[in-house]
Amino acid sequence: MSGDRDFPPALHALAGLDLDPEEYDYEPYPEFTPAGETTDWLRSWTGNDELDGAPYRVFAQDGTGGLAALWLTRPGAPLDGQPVVFFGSEGAVGVVARDLGDFLWLMADGVGPMEAVEFGATGSEPNAELRAVAEEFAPGRERTAADVLAAARAEFPDFAEEFLASCRH
């Protein structure tokens, strides 16, 4: 996939926001984690030295070290058309949005990636700055966090189970 290491403009916009850590446990990166570092992390997280981090583009973390990533599972689709997944520092894993546009609306509705996986669609209050980013990069696609999570889980119902099956610890 050409350009699959180029940071999408929507992620640059998220990285430029000064989010209150009391409201959002979301620490954006200014670029994707390097490929080798992603592979090293994935192997350490799973205990499986056969895994390759190539299908993931890590773009943020939470305060505990859990990681949010784009999962390159749709051949030929652009990065912003790939699902967003989360890998928690304590073993929680799950798909949080069908694509980057849905992820922006999830965040705008007050739910971060860790909260989505660990607690579902309950978050803090909706955020005007995040809403502005969602409106700019995913106009006309407004959805509640509950709708975003339901759609992601309906499309990828086995992601967590299949991923966890690759773990060796």
Secondary structure in CASP SS format (residue, H / E / C, confidence):
PFRMAT SS
TARGET T0000
AUTHOR 0000-0000-0000
METHOD secondary structure of the structure
MODEL  1
M C 1.00
S C 1.00
G C 1.00
D C 1.00
R C 1.00
D C 1.00
F C 1.00
P C 1.00
P H 1.00
A H 1.00
L H 1.00
H H 1.00
A H 1.00
L H 1.00
A H 1.00
G C 1.00
L C 1.00
D C 1.00
L C 1.00
D C 1.00
P C 1.00
E C 1.00
E C 1.00
Y C 1.00
D C 1.00
Y C 1.00
E E 1.00
P E 1.00
Y C 1.00
P C 1.00
E C 1.00
F C 1.00
T C 1.00
P C 1.00
A H 1.00
G H 1.00
E H 1.00
T H 1.00
T H 1.00
D H 1.00
W H 1.00
L H 1.00
R H 1.00
S H 1.00
W H 1.00
T H 1.00
G C 1.00
N C 1.00
D C 1.00
E C 1.00
L C 1.00
D C 1.00
G C 1.00
A C 1.00
P C 1.00
Y E 1.00
R E 1.00
V E 1.00
F E 1.00
A E 1.00
Q E 1.00
D C 1.00
G C 1.00
T C 1.00
G C 1.00
G C 1.00
L E 1.00
A E 1.00
A E 1.00
L E 1.00
W E 1.00
L C 1.00
T C 1.00
R C 1.00
P C 1.00
G C 1.00
A C 1.00
P C 1.00
L H 1.00
D H 1.00
G H 1.00
Q C 1.00
P C 1.00
V E 1.00
V E 1.00
F E 1.00
F E 1.00
G C 1.00
S C 1.00
E C 1.00
G C 1.00
A C 1.00
V E 1.00
G E 1.00
V E 1.00
V E 1.00
A E 1.00
R C 1.00
D C 1.00
L H 1.00
G H 1.00
D H 1.00
F H 1.00
L H 1.00
W H 1.00
L H 1.00
M H 1.00
A H 1.00
D C 1.00
G C 1.00
V C 1.00
G C 1.00
P H 1.00
M H 1.00
E H 1.00
A H 1.00
V H 1.00
E H 1.00
F H 1.00
G C 1.00
A C 1.00
T C 1.00
G C 1.00
S C 1.00
E C 1.00
P C 1.00
N C 1.00
A H 1.00
E H 1.00
L H 1.00
R H 1.00
A H 1.00
V H 1.00
A H 1.00
E H 1.00
E H 1.00
F H 1.00
A C 1.00
P C 1.00
G C 1.00
R C 1.00
E C 1.00
R C 1.00
T C 1.00
A H 1.00
A H 1.00
D H 1.00
V H 1.00
L H 1.00
A H 1.00
A H 1.00
A H 1.00
R H 1.00
A H 1.00
E H 1.00
F C 1.00
P C 1.00
D C 1.00
F H 1.00
A H 1.00
E H 1.00
E H 1.00
F H 1.00
L H 1.00
A H 1.00
S C 1.00
C C 1.00
R C 1.00
H C 1.00
END
